[in-house]
Every structure is written in structure tokens, then in C-alpha cells.
């Protein structure tokens, strides 16, 4: 049977692939959504690998704090990058909340930045996940 943390990680990987494909097709709103989702699910994988409850939240700041509390150490993640992805989630999902970005809708630059941040954050968190899964405290 597959571990819950591996399922979360697979979902995150699917979101990362989706963001990349959507960027090629210039569907910037959905690129940003999938970038946020990839990071969210990678945080949830990190909680699951520690056999912690996985909350029903999309708030990346809150998920980071939960992970840091469980791990007992600070995660080396750029605060601005995490805030950008956290804020852009609302823009991509709820039209009534448009305006968090200066242009209202995500631009190509926003989407490219989201993919960059997603790649950096998810790569870092995946390494932590894999180390914990193997019983190595990173």
C-alpha cells in the first residue's frame, strides 16, 4: 500500500507538470493556481511523512508554520516567494477577489515567477520529505 505522503507528493508532481504545460500554452491564471497547489501539496506530504494530521487549508504560510513546528526547525524558504504564491491562489480561484496583483490577472511574468518559486520551494521540500522518509533528519 502506498504511503499517504507519497500520494500527496504525486499530486504535487502532477500540479508541477500541469503548471509547466499550461505556461507553454499561455494560460497564466491556471499556471499560478497549479504552482500554489504544488507547494501546498508538498507541504502536506511533509506533514504526512511525519504522521501528522493534514489540515484542510490552502494557506501556505500556515502550512509552513505547521511543518516548522513539527520539525522543530525553520524551513529555508523565501518569505516573499511563499507570500506571492499564497496571494496568487485567491486571484486564480475567486474572480471577486481580483486585484491582489497590480494588473488584476496574472501576466506572463507572474506565471513565470510562480513556476520559478514553485520549482525552488517544491524541490527543497521534496528533499526534506525524502530524507524524513528514509529516517534521516535533514
TORZAZA-745386 format. One line per 8 residues: number of its first residue (from 1); their letters; for each residue x, y, z of N, C-alpha, C. Coordinates in pm, whole numbers, plus 50000, padded with zeros to 5 digits. Each point is the difference from the previous one (the first is absolute). Last residue first. Layout:
NUM	a	X:Y:Z:X:Y:Z:X:Y:Z  ...
! end
This chain:
138	xxxxxxxx	51713:51589:50810:50079:50098:49925:50034:50122:50082  49903:49472:50128:49957:50134:50037:50086:50101:49925  49852:49480:49877:50113:50092:50016:49944:50137:50036  49750:49595:49876:50041:50002:50140:50120:50088:50027  49737:49928:49586:50110:49904:50018:50052:49996:50143  49662:50305:49879:49947:49868:49963:50106:49891:50022  50121:50452:50051:49918:49954:50112:49946:49860:49975  50235:50206:49651:50091:49973:50113:49923:49946:50119
130	xxxxxxxx	49753:50145:49626:50072:49876:49971:50096:49962:50112  49767:50412:50034:49908:49888:50005:50075:49867:49982  50238:50399:49935:49972:49979:50143:49909:49879:50019  50084:50130:49560:50123:49947:50061:49980:49973:50148  49652:50212:49773:50011:49859:49960:50124:49935:50057  49938:50464:50060:49911:49922:50086:50003:49852:49964  50251:50300:49730:50051:50001:50137:49916:49911:50092  49848:50065:49561:50125:49923:49999:50059:49989:50140
122	xxxxxxxx	49621:50274:49937:49967:49858:49995:50125:49913:49999  50059:50469:49984:49940:49959:50127:49971:49851:50000  50173:50193:49598:50095:50014:50111:49943:49943:50130  49720:50014:49621:50110:49906:49977:50099:50004:50116  49645:50313:49997:49950:49864:50023:50115:49900:49990  50092:50446:49886:49984:49982:50145:49954:49859:50034  50028:50108:49543:50133:50005:50061:49991:49975:50150  49599:50044:49764:50066:49872:49967:50139:49995:50063
114	xxxxxxxx	49765:50404:50042:49934:49896:50078:50065:49863:49975  50140:50365:49739:50049:50012:50137:49940:49891:50088  49842:50031:49565:50138:49952:49998:50062:50008:50140  49570:50177:49945:49997:49854:49983:50141:49942:50001  49951:50470:50010:49951:49941:50125:50004:49848:49993  50104:50235:49609:50107:50015:50098:49960:49939:50135  49679:50017:49657:50102:49900:49968:50115:50008:50100  49559:50178:50208:50064:50023:49870:50097:49887:49971
106	xxxxxxxx	49532:50041:50326:50143:49968:49988:50049:50022:49856  49595:50301:50178:50023:49862:49958:50150:49972:49995  49910:50416:50191:49874:49928:50015:50017:49853:49967  50350:50345:50015:49926:49996:49874:49865:49931:50012  50299:50041:50382:49979:50134:49944:49915:50000:49873  49914:49619:50358:50113:50033:49914:49973:50137:49940  49672:49853:50267:50116:49980:50086:50128:50027:49923  49554:50005:49809:50059:50126:50040:50117:49984:50095
98	xxxxxxxx	49544:49686:49930:50102:50049:49908:50051:50135:50048  49649:49701:50192:50116:50047:50073:50111:50053:49908  49588:49802:49846:49959:50115:50080:50118:50061:50075  50044:49591:49740:49996:50124:49921:49962:50123:50082  50242:49534:50139:49882:50075:50038:49996:50134:49928  50355:49667:49939:49882:49921:50031:49872:50081:50020  50457:50168:49908:49973:49901:49896:49868:49926:50023  50164:50334:50307:49978:50060:49868:49959:49897:49897
90	xxxxxxxx	50126:49856:50432:49868:50066:50001:49969:50059:49863  50427:49814:50061:49897:49896:50003:49861:50061:49995  50399:50259:50047:49955:49978:49862:49893:49891:49993  50223:50111:50413:49908:50105:49955:49941:49971:49863  50329:49706:50176:49884:49998:50088:49895:50100:49953  50419:49991:49787:49918:49884:49962:49874:49991:50085  50302:50345:50108:49953:50019:49863:49908:49885:49959  50224:49969:50411:49888:50095:50006:49940:50023:49861
82	xxxxxxxx	50388:49736:50032:49887:49929:50059:49877:50091:50007  50403:50189:49852:49954:49899:49903:49876:49929:50053  50218:50301:50286:49931:50071:49892:49945:49903:49897  50266:49829:50356:49870:50049:50048:49920:50069:49890  50369:49601:49946:49989:50144:49983:49860:50047:50037  50236:49564:50213:49914:50037:49887:49987:50151:49998  50212:49601:50305:50069:50105:49924:49924:50029:49870  49829:49820:50502:50018:49959:49861:50060:50117:49923
74	xxxxxxxx	50043:49880:50544:49950:50090:49898:50028:49943:49861  49918:49689:50447:50100:50086:49937:49937:50083:49891  49785:49644:50255:50081:50065:50101:50111:50085:49942  49626:49717:49803:50142:49970:49978:50090:50060:50107  49530:50084:50009:50020:49855:50007:50148:49965:49990  49875:50453:49945:49969:49957:50137:50028:49851:50018  50036:50181:49568:50111:50043:50084:49979:49958:50145  49650:49918:49697:50116:49916:49970:50119:50037:50088
66	xxxxxxxx	49616:50269:50030:49973:49866:50053:50119:49907:49978  50020:50428:49806:50013:50007:50146:49976:49863:50064  49929:50043:49535:50143:50011:50033:50020:49997:50151  49562:50018:49845:50059:49867:49980:50149:50001:50031  49770:50413:50011:49957:49912:50111:50062:49862:49988  50068:50296:49650:50069:50053:50118:49969:49912:50121  49778:49918:49591:50138:49952:49999:50079:50047:50122  49464:49905:49911:50089:50106:50044:50143:49947:50015
58	xxxxxxxx	49578:49769:49896:50080:50034:49883:50107:50103:50037  49717:49586:50285:50028:50143:49982:50082:50017:49874  49828:49604:50322:49932:50045:49879:50015:50151:49991  50355:49649:50256:49884:50090:50010:49942:50033:49864  50267:49567:50208:50012:50093:49888:49876:50089:49999  50279:49705:50405:49877:50028:49928:50024:50104:49890  50408:49687:50135:49924:50110:50059:49870:50018:49923  50411:49700:49939:49877:49947:50057:49921:50105:50078
50	xxxxxxxx	50394:50058:49714:50024:50006:50144:49879:49946:50079  49983:50037:49533:50114:49911:50022:50039:49996:50148  49655:50298:49857:49958:49860:49997:50116:49905:50028  50082:50470:49957:49925:49969:50121:49965:49852:50008  50204:50146:49610:50096:50010:50110:49932:49974:50135  49735:50025:49615:50079:49876:49997:50099:49999:50116  49757:50392:49930:49915:49896:50059:50069:49864:49999  50214:50365:49789:49995:50022:50145:49920:49888:50068
42	xxxxxxxx	49991:49996:49542:50132:49957:50046:50014:50024:50151  49612:50148:49781:50000:49854:50012:50136:49947:50045  49953:50469:49919:49908:49957:50107:50009:49850:50022  50231:50180:49635:50066:50032:50126:49914:49954:50118  49814:49950:49576:50118:49914:50012:50071:50023:50132  49638:50284:49882:49956:49867:50040:50118:49904:50019  50079:50434:49830:49960:50007:50141:49962:49861:50051  50090:50030:49547:50124:50025:50076:49969:50005:50150
34	xxxxxxxx	49641:49968:49697:50069:49871:50017:50133:50016:50074  49748:50394:49903:49923:49910:50085:50077:49871:50026  50179:50302:49690:50016:50047:50137:49926:49911:50098  49946:49913:49545:50140:49975:50037:50019:50035:50147  49594:50109:49801:50006:49862:50047:50143:49956:50032  49929:50435:49825:49920:49988:50120:50012:49859:50059  50201:50099:49576:50073:50048:50116:49925:49987:50132  50042:49795:49513:49880:50004:50083:50047:50038:50141
26	xxxxxxxx	50268:49907:49577:49970:50136:50043:49867:50013:50075  50260:49607:49828:49878:50037:49929:49947:50138:50043  50387:49808:50202:50028:49991:49856:49880:50046:49916  49948:49963:50465:50083:50115:49967:50033:50002:49851  49770:49629:50175:49913:50117:49986:50079:50127:49969  50237:49601:50093:49927:49987:49874:49913:50123:49975  50224:49978:50412:50097:50013:49891:49931:49993:49864  49746:49923:50391:50041:50141:49993:50094:50023:49882
18	xxxxxxxx	49874:49556:50099:49888:50077:49943:50039:50146:49983  50300:49715:50223:49997:49971:49856:49890:50082:49932  50020:50027:50465:50119:50062:49942:50004:49978:49849  49659:49788:50244:49977:50144:49992:50120:50072:49939  50043:49540:50084:49903:50022:49892:49970:50148:49982  50267:49876:50362:50074:49983:49874:49908:50022:49881  49806:49996:50426:50082:50121:49982:50076:49994:49868  49758:49620:50127:49908:50108:49962:50077:50130:49975
10	xxxxxxxx	50244:49639:50166:49962:49977:49861:49903:50107:49951  50126:50008:50451:50113:50039:49916:49968:49978:49852  49687:49858:50323:50007:50147:49997:50111:50046:49907  49978:49545:50072:49884:50043:49921:49998:50153:49990  50320:49804:50278:50034:49977:49859:49887:50043:49907  49935:50010:50468:50091:50108:49960:50042:49986:49854  49732:49662:50200:49925:50123:49976:50092:50113:49953  50137:49492:49897:49994:50090:50114:49925:50128:49963
2	xx	49915:49512:49767:50077:50122:49988:49980:50089:50123  49978:49447:49969:49916:50119:50000:50088:50125:50000
! end
